[in-house]
Amino acid sequence: MLKFIAFTSLVFLLTGCAKVGSDRWCDNMAEKPKGDWSTNEATDYAKHCVFNSDDD
């Protein structure tokens, strides 16, 4: 359980420091297991990293 908490904290630290849609955020998400993505993360990844849509 302690390893899970440590891993989760690390993921939040890595992704929390990068703005959604930035190159760094896209790289961090690409390395994160797809099964661990939230629905919002998957939507943002598709919008900003795959389709590269800047329309907000």
C-alpha distance matrix in Angstrom:
0.0 3.8 5.4 5.1 6.4 8.7 9.9 10.6 12.4 14.3 15.5 16.7 18.4 20.1 21.3 21.9 24.5 26.5 28.9 28.5 31.0 31.5 31.6 28.5 26.5 27.9 26.9 23.3 23.1 24.8 22.1 19.2 18.6 21.0 18.7 16.5 19.7 20.6 24.2 25.4 24.1 25.8 28.9 29.0 28.5 31.3 33.5 33.2 32.2 33.9 36.8 37.0 38.5 39.3 40.8 39.1
3.8 0.0 3.8 5.4 5.2 6.2 8.6 9.9 10.6 12.3 14.3 15.4 16.5 18.4 20.1 20.5 22.7 25.1 27.7 27.8 30.4 30.5 30.5 27.2 25.6 27.3 26.1 22.4 22.9 24.7 21.8 19.2 19.4 22.1 20.3 17.7 20.6 21.7 25.4 26.2 24.5 26.6 29.7 29.3 28.7 31.8 33.8 33.0 32.1 34.1 37.1 36.9 38.5 39.1 40.8 39.0
5.4 3.8 0.0 3.8 5.5 5.1 6.0 8.5 9.8 10.5 12.3 14.2 15.2 16.4 18.3 19.3 21.3 23.4 26.2 26.1 28.4 28.3 28.0 24.7 23.3 24.7 23.2 19.7 20.2 21.7 18.5 16.3 16.4 19.4 18.0 15.6 18.7 20.4 24.1 25.0 22.9 24.6 28.0 27.5 26.5 29.6 31.8 30.9 29.6 31.5 34.7 34.6 36.4 37.2 39.1 37.7
5.1 5.4 3.8 0.0 3.8 5.4 5.1 6.0 8.5 9.8 10.5 12.3 14.1 15.3 16.5 17.5 20.0 21.8 24.3 23.8 26.1 26.5 26.5 23.4 21.5 22.8 21.7 18.1 18.1 19.8 17.1 14.2 14.1 16.7 14.9 12.3 15.4 16.9 20.6 21.6 19.7 21.5 24.7 24.6 23.7 26.7 28.9 28.3 27.3 29.0 32.1 32.1 33.8 34.6 36.3 34.8
6.4 5.2 5.5 3.8 0.0 3.8 5.5 5.1 6.0 8.5 9.9 10.6 12.2 14.2 15.4 15.7 18.2 20.5 22.9 22.8 25.6 25.8 26.2 23.0 21.1 22.9 22.1 18.4 18.6 20.9 18.4 15.5 16.1 18.5 17.0 13.8 16.2 17.1 20.9 21.3 19.7 22.0 24.9 24.4 24.0 27.2 29.0 28.3 27.6 29.7 32.6 32.2 33.6 34.1 35.7 33.9
8.7 6.2 5.1 5.4 3.8 0.0 3.8 5.5 5.1 6.2 8.7 10.0 10.5 12.3 14.4 14.9 16.7 19.1 22.0 22.4 25.0 24.7 24.7 21.3 19.9 21.9 20.6 16.9 17.9 20.0 17.1 14.9 16.1 18.9 18.1 15.0 17.3 18.7 22.4 22.5 20.4 22.7 25.8 24.8 24.0 27.4 29.2 28.0 27.0 29.4 32.4 31.8 33.5 33.8 35.8 34.2
9.9 8.6 6.0 5.1 5.5 3.8 0.0 3.8 5.4 5.1 6.3 8.7 9.8 10.6 12.3 13.7 15.7 17.5 20.3 20.2 22.5 22.3 22.1 18.8 17.3 18.9 17.5 13.9 14.6 16.4 13.5 11.2 12.3 15.3 14.7 11.8 14.2 16.1 19.9 20.2 17.7 19.7 22.9 22.1 21.0 24.2 26.3 25.1 23.9 26.0 29.2 28.8 30.7 31.3 33.4 32.0
10.6 9.9 8.5 6.0 5.1 5.5 3.8 0.0 3.8 5.4 5.1 6.3 8.6 10.0 10.6 11.5 14.2 16.0 18.3 18.0 20.6 20.9 21.3 18.2 16.1 17.8 17.2 13.4 13.5 16.0 13.9 10.9 12.1 14.3 13.5 10.0 11.9 13.2 17.0 17.1 15.0 17.4 20.3 19.6 19.0 22.3 24.1 23.2 22.5 24.7 27.5 27.1 28.6 29.2 30.9 29.3
12.4 10.6 9.8 8.5 6.0 5.1 5.4 3.8 0.0 3.8 5.4 5.1 6.1 8.6 10.0 10.0 12.2 14.7 17.3 17.7 20.6 20.5 21.1 17.7 16.0 18.4 17.8 14.0 14.8 17.6 15.5 13.1 15.0 17.3 16.9 13.3 14.6 15.5 19.1 18.6 16.5 19.4 22.0 20.6 20.4 23.9 25.2 23.9 23.5 26.1 28.8 27.9 29.3 29.4 31.2 29.4
14.3 12.3 10.5 9.8 8.5 6.2 5.1 5.4 3.8 0.0 3.8 5.4 5.0 6.2 8.6 9.5 11.0 13.1 16.3 16.9 19.3 18.7 18.7 15.2 14.0 16.3 15.1 11.4 13.0 15.4 12.9 11.2 13.7 16.4 16.8 13.4 14.6 16.3 19.9 19.2 16.5 19.1 21.9 20.2 19.4 23.0 24.4 22.7 21.8 24.5 27.4 26.4 28.2 28.4 30.6 29.2
15.5 14.3 12.3 10.5 9.9 8.7 6.3 5.1 5.4 3.8 0.0 3.8 5.4 5.2 6.1 8.0 10.1 11.4 14.1 14.0 16.3 16.2 16.3 13.1 11.3 13.3 12.5 8.7 9.5 12.2 10.3 8.1 10.7 13.0 13.6 10.2 11.0 12.8 16.3 15.7 12.8 15.3 18.1 16.6 15.7 19.3 20.8 19.3 18.4 21.0 23.9 23.1 24.9 25.3 27.4 26.1
16.7 15.4 14.2 12.3 10.6 10.0 8.7 6.3 5.1 5.4 3.8 0.0 3.8 5.5 5.3 5.3 8.2 10.1 12.3 12.6 15.6 15.6 16.6 13.6 11.3 14.0 14.0 10.4 11.0 14.4 13.2 10.9 13.5 15.1 15.5 11.8 11.8 12.5 15.8 14.5 12.3 15.5 17.7 15.9 15.8 19.5 20.5 19.0 18.8 21.7 24.1 23.0 24.3 24.2 26.1 24.4
18.4 16.5 15.2 14.1 12.2 10.5 9.8 8.6 6.1 5.0 5.4 3.8 0.0 3.8 5.6 5.1 6.2 9.0 12.0 13.4 16.2 15.3 16.1 12.7 11.4 14.6 14.1 10.7 12.5 15.5 14.1 12.7 15.8 17.8 18.6 15.1 15.0 16.0 19.2 17.6 15.1 18.2 20.3 18.0 17.7 21.5 22.2 20.2 19.9 23.1 25.5 23.9 25.4 25.0 27.2 25.6
20.1 18.4 16.4 15.3 14.2 12.3 10.6 10.0 8.6 6.2 5.2 5.5 3.8 0.0 3.8 5.6 5.8 7.2 10.7 11.8 13.9 12.7 12.9 9.3 8.4 11.3 10.4 7.1 9.6 12.3 10.9 10.3 13.8 15.8 17.4 14.3 13.9 15.6 18.5 16.9 13.9 16.6 18.8 16.3 15.4 19.2 20.0 17.7 17.0 20.1 22.8 21.2 23.1 23.0 25.5 24.4
21.3 20.1 18.3 16.5 15.4 14.4 12.3 10.6 10.0 8.6 6.1 5.3 5.6 3.8 0.0 3.8 5.5 5.5 8.0 8.4 10.8 10.5 11.4 8.4 6.1 9.2 9.5 6.4 7.6 11.0 10.8 9.6 13.1 14.2 15.8 12.7 11.5 12.7 15.3 13.4 10.4 13.4 15.2 12.7 12.2 16.0 16.7 14.6 14.3 17.5 19.8 18.4 19.9 19.8 22.1 20.9
21.9 20.5 19.3 17.5 15.7 14.9 13.7 11.5 10.0 9.5 8.0 5.3 5.1 5.6 3.8 0.0 3.8 5.6 7.5 8.8 12.0 11.7 13.5 10.7 8.6 12.1 12.9 10.1 11.2 14.7 14.5 13.2 16.4 17.3 18.5 15.1 13.8 14.1 16.5 14.1 12.0 15.5 16.7 14.0 14.5 18.2 18.2 16.2 16.7 20.1 22.0 20.2 21.2 20.5 22.5 20.7
24.5 22.7 21.3 20.0 18.2 16.7 15.7 14.2 12.2 11.0 10.1 8.2 6.2 5.8 5.5 3.8 0.0 3.8 6.7 9.3 12.0 10.5 12.1 9.1 8.4 12.2 12.5 10.4 12.4 15.5 15.3 14.8 18.4 19.6 21.3 18.1 16.7 17.4 19.6 17.0 14.7 17.8 18.9 15.8 15.9 19.6 19.3 16.7 17.0 20.6 22.4 20.1 21.4 20.3 22.8 21.3
26.5 25.1 23.4 21.8 20.5 19.1 17.5 16.0 14.7 13.1 11.4 10.1 9.0 7.2 5.5 5.6 3.8 0.0 3.8 6.4 8.4 6.8 8.6 6.2 5.2 9.0 10.0 8.7 10.4 13.3 14.0 13.9 17.5 18.2 20.4 17.7 15.8 16.5 18.2 15.5 12.9 15.7 16.5 13.1 12.9 16.5 16.1 13.1 13.5 17.2 18.9 16.5 17.8 16.9 19.5 18.5
28.9 27.7 26.2 24.3 22.9 22.0 20.3 18.3 17.3 16.3 14.1 12.3 12.0 10.7 8.0 7.5 6.7 3.8 0.0 3.8 6.1 5.5 8.7 7.9 6.3 9.4 11.6 10.9 11.7 14.6 16.0 15.8 19.1 19.0 21.3 18.7 16.2 16.3 17.2 14.0 12.1 14.8 14.7 11.1 11.8 15.0 13.8 11.0 12.3 16.0 17.0 14.3 15.1 13.7 16.1 14.8
28.5 27.8 26.1 23.8 22.8 22.4 20.2 18.0 17.7 16.9 14.0 12.6 13.4 11.8 8.4 8.8 9.3 6.4 3.8 0.0 3.8 5.6 8.8 8.7 5.8 7.8 10.9 10.4 9.8 12.8 14.8 14.3 17.1 16.4 18.7 16.5 13.5 13.4 13.9 10.7 8.8 11.3 11.0 7.3 8.3 11.4 10.3 8.0 9.6 13.0 14.0 11.9 12.5 11.7 13.9 12.7
31.0 30.4 28.4 26.1 25.6 25.0 22.5 20.6 20.6 19.3 16.3 15.6 16.2 13.9 10.8 12.0 12.0 8.4 6.1 3.8 0.0 3.8 6.6 8.1 6.0 6.3 9.8 10.6 9.9 11.9 14.7 14.9 17.6 16.6 19.4 17.8 14.7 15.1 15.1 12.2 10.1 11.4 10.8 7.0 7.1 9.5 8.1 4.9 6.5 10.1 10.8 8.3 9.5 9.1 11.9 11.8
31.5 30.5 28.3 26.5 25.8 24.7 22.3 20.9 20.5 18.7 16.2 15.6 15.3 12.7 10.5 11.7 10.5 6.8 5.5 5.6 3.8 0.0 3.8 5.4 5.1 6.2 8.6 9.9 10.6 12.3 14.5 15.4 18.6 18.3 21.3 19.5 16.8 17.7 18.2 15.5 12.9 14.4 14.3 10.7 10.0 12.6 11.5 7.9 8.3 12.1 13.2 10.2 12.0 11.2 14.5 14.6
31.6 30.5 28.0 26.5 26.2 24.7 22.1 21.3 21.1 18.7 16.3 16.6 16.1 12.9 11.4 13.5 12.1 8.6 8.7 8.8 6.6 3.8 0.0 3.8 5.5 5.1 6.2 8.6 9.9 10.5 12.6 14.4 17.6 17.6 21.0 19.6 17.3 18.9 19.7 17.4 14.4 15.3 15.8 12.5 10.7 13.1 12.8 9.2 7.9 11.4 13.2 10.6 13.3 13.3 16.8 17.5
28.5 27.2 24.7 23.4 23.0 21.3 18.8 18.2 17.7 15.2 13.1 13.6 12.7 9.3 8.4 10.7 9.1 6.2 7.9 8.7 8.1 5.4 3.8 0.0 3.8 5.5 5.1 6.2 8.6 9.8 10.9 12.5 16.1 16.8 19.9 18.0 16.2 18.0 19.5 17.3 14.1 15.6 16.7 13.5 11.8 14.8 15.0 11.7 10.4 13.9 16.2 13.9 16.4 16.3 19.6 19.7
26.5 25.6 23.3 21.5 21.1 19.9 17.3 16.1 16.0 14.0 11.3 11.3 11.4 8.4 6.1 8.6 8.4 5.2 6.3 5.8 6.0 5.1 5.5 3.8 0.0 3.8 5.4 5.1 6.1 8.5 10.0 10.5 14.0 14.2 17.0 15.0 12.9 14.4 15.8 13.6 10.3 12.1 13.3 10.2 8.8 12.3 12.6 9.7 8.9 12.5 14.7 12.9 15.0 15.1 18.0 17.6
27.9 27.3 24.7 22.8 22.9 21.9 18.9 17.8 18.4 16.3 13.3 14.0 14.6 11.3 9.2 12.1 12.2 9.0 9.4 7.8 6.3 6.2 5.1 5.5 3.8 0.0 3.8 5.5 5.1 6.1 8.7 9.9 12.8 12.6 15.9 14.7 12.4 14.3 15.2 13.5 10.1 10.7 12.0 9.3 6.7 9.7 10.6 7.9 5.9 9.1 11.8 10.5 13.2 14.2 17.2 17.5
26.9 26.1 23.2 21.7 22.1 20.6 17.5 17.2 17.8 15.1 12.5 14.0 14.1 10.4 9.5 12.9 12.5 10.0 11.6 10.9 9.8 8.6 6.2 5.1 5.4 3.8 0.0 3.8 5.5 5.1 6.5 8.8 12.0 12.8 16.2 15.0 13.6 16.2 17.7 16.5 12.8 13.3 15.2 12.9 10.0 12.8 14.2 11.5 8.9 11.6 14.7 13.6 16.6 17.6 20.8 21.3
23.3 22.4 19.7 18.1 18.4 16.9 13.9 13.4 14.0 11.4 8.7 10.4 10.7 7.1 6.4 10.1 10.4 8.7 10.9 10.4 10.6 9.9 8.6 6.2 5.1 5.5 3.8 0.0 3.8 5.5 5.3 6.4 10.1 11.4 14.2 12.4 11.4 14.0 16.1 15.0 11.3 12.6 15.0 12.8 10.4 13.8 15.4 13.1 11.1 13.9 17.0 16.0 18.6 19.4 22.2 22.0
23.1 22.9 20.2 18.1 18.6 17.9 14.6 13.5 14.8 13.0 9.5 11.0 12.5 9.6 7.6 11.2 12.4 10.4 11.7 9.8 9.9 10.6 9.9 8.6 6.1 5.1 5.5 3.8 0.0 3.8 5.3 5.0 8.0 8.3 11.3 9.8 8.2 10.9 12.7 12.0 8.2 8.9 11.6 10.0 7.4 10.7 12.8 11.3 9.4 11.6 14.8 14.5 16.8 18.1 20.6 20.4
24.8 24.7 21.7 19.8 20.9 20.0 16.4 16.0 17.6 15.4 12.2 14.4 15.5 12.3 11.0 14.7 15.5 13.3 14.6 12.8 11.9 12.3 10.5 9.8 8.5 6.1 5.1 5.5 3.8 0.0 3.8 5.6 7.7 8.0 11.6 11.3 10.2 13.4 14.8 14.6 11.0 10.4 13.2 12.1 8.7 11.0 13.6 12.2 9.3 10.7 14.3 14.4 17.4 19.2 21.8 22.2
22.1 21.8 18.5 17.1 18.4 17.1 13.5 13.9 15.5 12.9 10.3 13.2 14.1 10.9 10.8 14.5 15.3 14.0 16.0 14.8 14.7 14.5 12.6 10.9 10.0 8.7 6.5 5.3 5.3 3.8 0.0 3.8 6.4 8.5 11.5 10.7 10.8 14.4 16.6 16.7 12.9 13.0 16.2 15.1 12.0 14.6 17.2 15.7 13.0 14.5 18.1 18.1 21.0 22.6 25.3 25.4
19.2 19.2 16.3 14.2 15.5 14.9 11.2 10.9 13.1 11.2 8.1 10.9 12.7 10.3 9.6 13.2 14.8 13.9 15.8 14.3 14.9 15.4 14.4 12.5 10.5 9.9 8.8 6.4 5.0 5.6 3.8 0.0 3.8 6.2 8.5 7.1 7.6 11.1 13.8 14.2 10.7 11.1 14.6 14.0 11.5 14.3 17.0 16.0 13.9 15.4 18.8 19.0 21.4 23.0 25.2 24.9
18.6 19.4 16.4 14.1 16.1 16.1 12.3 12.1 15.0 13.7 10.7 13.5 15.8 13.8 13.1 16.4 18.4 17.5 19.1 17.1 17.6 18.6 17.6 16.1 14.0 12.8 12.0 10.1 8.0 7.7 6.4 3.8 0.0 3.8 5.4 5.5 7.1 10.9 13.3 14.8 11.8 11.3 15.0 15.4 12.9 15.0 18.1 17.9 15.7 16.4 19.8 20.7 23.0 25.0 26.9 26.6
21.0 22.1 19.4 16.7 18.5 18.9 15.3 14.3 17.3 16.4 13.0 15.1 17.8 15.8 14.2 17.3 19.6 18.2 19.0 16.4 16.6 18.3 17.6 16.8 14.2 12.6 12.8 11.4 8.3 8.0 8.5 6.2 3.8 0.0 3.8 5.3 5.4 8.9 10.5 12.4 9.8 8.3 12.1 13.1 10.8 12.2 15.6 16.0 14.1 14.2 17.4 18.8 20.7 23.0 24.6 24.4
18.7 20.3 18.0 14.9 17.0 18.1 14.7 13.5 16.9 16.8 13.6 15.5 18.6 17.4 15.8 18.5 21.3 20.4 21.3 18.7 19.4 21.3 21.0 19.9 17.0 15.9 16.2 14.2 11.3 11.6 11.5 8.5 5.4 3.8 0.0 3.8 5.6 8.3 10.3 12.9 11.1 10.0 13.6 15.2 13.6 14.9 18.2 19.0 17.5 17.6 20.5 22.0 23.6 25.8 27.0 26.4
16.5 17.7 15.6 12.3 13.8 15.0 11.8 10.0 13.3 13.4 10.2 11.8 15.1 14.3 12.7 15.1 18.1 17.7 18.7 16.5 17.8 19.5 19.6 18.0 15.0 14.7 15.0 12.4 9.8 11.3 10.7 7.1 5.5 5.3 3.8 0.0 3.8 6.6 9.7 11.5 9.5 9.8 13.4 14.2 13.1 15.2 18.0 18.3 17.3 18.1 21.0 21.8 23.3 25.0 26.3 25.3
19.7 20.6 18.7 15.4 16.2 17.3 14.2 11.9 14.6 14.6 11.0 11.8 15.0 13.9 11.5 13.8 16.7 15.8 16.2 13.5 14.7 16.8 17.3 16.2 12.9 12.4 13.6 11.4 8.2 10.2 10.8 7.6 7.1 5.4 5.6 3.8 0.0 3.8 6.5 8.0 5.8 6.1 9.6 10.5 9.7 11.8 14.4 14.9 14.2 15.2 17.7 18.5 19.7 21.4 22.6 21.6
20.6 21.7 20.4 16.9 17.1 18.7 16.1 13.2 15.5 16.3 12.8 12.5 16.0 15.6 12.7 14.1 17.4 16.5 16.3 13.4 15.1 17.7 18.9 18.0 14.4 14.3 16.2 14.0 10.9 13.4 14.4 11.1 10.9 8.9 8.3 6.6 3.8 0.0 3.8 5.4 5.1 6.3 8.6 9.9 10.5 12.4 14.2 15.2 15.5 16.5 18.4 19.1 19.6 21.0 21.6 20.1
24.2 25.4 24.1 20.6 20.9 22.4 19.9 17.0 19.1 19.9 16.3 15.8 19.2 18.5 15.3 16.5 19.6 18.2 17.2 13.9 15.1 18.2 19.7 19.5 15.8 15.2 17.7 16.1 12.7 14.8 16.6 13.8 13.3 10.5 10.3 9.7 6.5 3.8 0.0 3.8 5.5 5.2 6.2 8.6 9.9 10.7 12.3 14.2 14.9 15.3 16.6 17.8 17.7 19.3 19.4 18.0
25.4 26.2 25.0 21.6 21.3 22.5 20.2 17.1 18.6 19.2 15.7 14.5 17.6 16.9 13.4 14.1 17.0 15.5 14.0 10.7 12.2 15.5 17.4 17.3 13.6 13.5 16.5 15.0 12.0 14.6 16.7 14.2 14.8 12.4 12.9 11.5 8.0 5.4 3.8 0.0 3.8 5.5 5.1 6.0 8.4 9.9 10.4 11.9 13.4 14.4 15.4 15.8 15.5 16.5 16.7 14.9
24.1 24.5 22.9 19.7 19.7 20.4 17.7 15.0 16.5 16.5 12.8 12.3 15.1 13.9 10.4 12.0 14.7 12.9 12.1 8.8 10.1 12.9 14.4 14.1 10.3 10.1 12.8 11.3 8.2 11.0 12.9 10.7 11.8 9.8 11.1 9.5 5.8 5.1 5.5 3.8 0.0 3.8 5.4 5.1 5.9 8.5 9.8 10.3 10.9 12.4 14.1 14.3 14.9 16.1 17.1 15.9
25.8 26.6 24.6 21.5 22.0 22.7 19.7 17.4 19.4 19.1 15.3 15.5 18.2 16.6 13.4 15.5 17.8 15.7 14.8 11.3 11.4 14.4 15.3 15.6 12.1 10.7 13.3 12.6 8.9 10.4 13.0 11.1 11.3 8.3 10.0 9.8 6.1 6.3 5.2 5.5 3.8 0.0 3.8 5.5 5.1 6.2 8.5 10.0 10.0 10.4 12.2 13.4 14.1 16.1 17.1 16.5
28.9 29.7 28.0 24.7 24.9 25.8 22.9 20.3 22.0 21.9 18.1 17.7 20.3 18.8 15.2 16.7 18.9 16.5 14.7 11.0 10.8 14.3 15.8 16.7 13.3 12.0 15.2 15.0 11.6 13.2 16.2 14.6 15.0 12.1 13.6 13.4 9.6 8.6 6.2 5.1 5.4 3.8 0.0 3.8 5.5 5.2 6.1 8.6 9.8 10.0 10.6 11.8 11.6 13.5 13.8 13.1
29.0 29.3 27.5 24.6 24.4 24.8 22.1 19.6 20.6 20.2 16.6 15.9 18.0 16.3 12.7 14.0 15.8 13.1 11.1 7.3 7.0 10.7 12.5 13.5 10.2 9.3 12.9 12.8 10.0 12.1 15.1 14.0 15.4 13.1 15.2 14.2 10.5 9.9 8.6 6.0 5.1 5.5 3.8 0.0 3.8 5.5 5.0 5.8 7.7 9.3 10.0 9.8 9.9 11.1 12.2 11.4
28.5 28.7 26.5 23.7 24.0 24.0 21.0 19.0 20.4 19.4 15.7 15.8 17.7 15.4 12.2 14.5 15.9 12.9 11.8 8.3 7.1 10.0 10.7 11.8 8.8 6.7 10.0 10.4 7.4 8.7 12.0 11.5 12.9 10.8 13.6 13.1 9.7 10.5 9.9 8.4 5.9 5.1 5.5 3.8 0.0 3.8 5.5 5.4 5.1 6.6 8.6 8.9 10.3 12.3 14.0 14.1
31.3 31.8 29.6 26.7 27.2 27.4 24.2 22.3 23.9 23.0 19.3 19.5 21.5 19.2 16.0 18.2 19.6 16.5 15.0 11.4 9.5 12.6 13.1 14.8 12.3 9.7 12.8 13.8 10.7 11.0 14.6 14.3 15.0 12.2 14.9 15.2 11.8 12.4 10.7 9.9 8.5 6.2 5.2 5.5 3.8 0.0 3.8 5.8 5.7 4.8 6.0 7.8 8.9 11.7 13.0 13.7
33.5 33.8 31.8 28.9 29.0 29.2 26.3 24.1 25.2 24.4 20.8 20.5 22.2 20.0 16.7 18.2 19.3 16.1 13.8 10.3 8.1 11.5 12.8 15.0 12.6 10.6 14.2 15.4 12.8 13.6 17.2 17.0 18.1 15.6 18.2 18.0 14.4 14.2 12.3 10.4 9.8 8.5 6.1 5.0 5.5 3.8 0.0 3.8 6.1 6.2 5.3 5.8 5.6 8.2 9.2 10.0
33.2 33.0 30.9 28.3 28.3 28.0 25.1 23.2 23.9 22.7 19.3 19.0 20.2 17.7 14.6 16.2 16.7 13.1 11.0 8.0 4.9 7.9 9.2 11.7 9.7 7.9 11.5 13.1 11.3 12.2 15.7 16.0 17.9 16.0 19.0 18.3 14.9 15.2 14.2 11.9 10.3 10.0 8.6 5.8 5.4 5.8 3.8 0.0 3.8 6.1 6.1 4.3 5.6 7.1 9.6 10.5
32.2 32.1 29.6 27.3 27.6 27.0 23.9 22.5 23.5 21.8 18.4 18.8 19.9 17.0 14.3 16.7 17.0 13.5 12.3 9.6 6.5 8.3 7.9 10.4 8.9 5.9 8.9 11.1 9.4 9.3 13.0 13.9 15.7 14.1 17.5 17.3 14.2 15.5 14.9 13.4 10.9 10.0 9.8 7.7 5.1 5.7 6.1 3.8 0.0 3.8 6.0 5.2 8.2 10.3 13.0 14.3
33.9 34.1 31.5 29.0 29.7 29.4 26.0 24.7 26.1 24.5 21.0 21.7 23.1 20.1 17.5 20.1 20.6 17.2 16.0 13.0 10.1 12.1 11.4 13.9 12.5 9.1 11.6 13.9 11.6 10.7 14.5 15.4 16.4 14.2 17.6 18.1 15.2 16.5 15.3 14.4 12.4 10.4 10.0 9.3 6.6 4.8 6.2 6.1 3.8 0.0 3.8 5.6 8.4 11.5 13.7 15.5
36.8 37.1 34.7 32.1 32.6 32.4 29.2 27.5 28.8 27.4 23.9 24.1 25.5 22.8 19.8 22.0 22.4 18.9 17.0 14.0 10.8 13.2 13.2 16.2 14.7 11.8 14.7 17.0 14.8 14.3 18.1 18.8 19.8 17.4 20.5 21.0 17.7 18.4 16.6 15.4 14.1 12.2 10.6 10.0 8.6 6.0 5.3 6.1 6.0 3.8 0.0 3.8 5.5 9.1 10.8 13.1
37.0 36.9 34.6 32.1 32.2 31.8 28.8 27.1 27.9 26.4 23.1 23.0 23.9 21.2 18.4 20.2 20.1 16.5 14.3 11.9 8.3 10.2 10.6 13.9 12.9 10.5 13.6 16.0 14.5 14.4 18.1 19.0 20.7 18.8 22.0 21.8 18.5 19.1 17.8 15.8 14.3 13.4 11.8 9.8 8.9 7.8 5.8 4.3 5.2 5.6 3.8 0.0 3.8 6.4 9.2 11.5
38.5 38.5 36.4 33.8 33.6 33.5 30.7 28.6 29.3 28.2 24.9 24.3 25.4 23.1 19.9 21.2 21.4 17.8 15.1 12.5 9.5 12.0 13.3 16.4 15.0 13.2 16.6 18.6 16.8 17.4 21.0 21.4 23.0 20.7 23.6 23.3 19.7 19.6 17.7 15.5 14.9 14.1 11.6 9.9 10.3 8.9 5.6 5.6 8.2 8.4 5.5 3.8 0.0 3.8 5.5 8.2
39.3 39.1 37.2 34.6 34.1 33.8 31.3 29.2 29.4 28.4 25.3 24.2 25.0 23.0 19.8 20.5 20.3 16.9 13.7 11.7 9.1 11.2 13.3 16.3 15.1 14.2 17.6 19.4 18.1 19.2 22.6 23.0 25.0 23.0 25.8 25.0 21.4 21.0 19.3 16.5 16.1 16.1 13.5 11.1 12.3 11.7 8.2 7.1 10.3 11.5 9.1 6.4 3.8 0.0 3.8 6.2
40.8 40.8 39.1 36.3 35.7 35.8 33.4 30.9 31.2 30.6 27.4 26.1 27.2 25.5 22.1 22.5 22.8 19.5 16.1 13.9 11.9 14.5 16.8 19.6 18.0 17.2 20.8 22.2 20.6 21.8 25.3 25.2 26.9 24.6 27.0 26.3 22.6 21.6 19.4 16.7 17.1 17.1 13.8 12.2 14.0 13.0 9.2 9.6 13.0 13.7 10.8 9.2 5.5 3.8 0.0 3.8
39.1 39.0 37.7 34.8 33.9 34.2 32.0 29.3 29.4 29.2 26.1 24.4 25.6 24.4 20.9 20.7 21.3 18.5 14.8 12.7 11.8 14.6 17.5 19.7 17.6 17.5 21.3 22.0 20.4 22.2 25.4 24.9 26.6 24.4 26.4 25.3 21.6 20.1 18.0 14.9 15.9 16.5 13.1 11.4 14.1 13.7 10.0 10.5 14.3 15.5 13.1 11.5 8.2 6.2 3.8 0.0
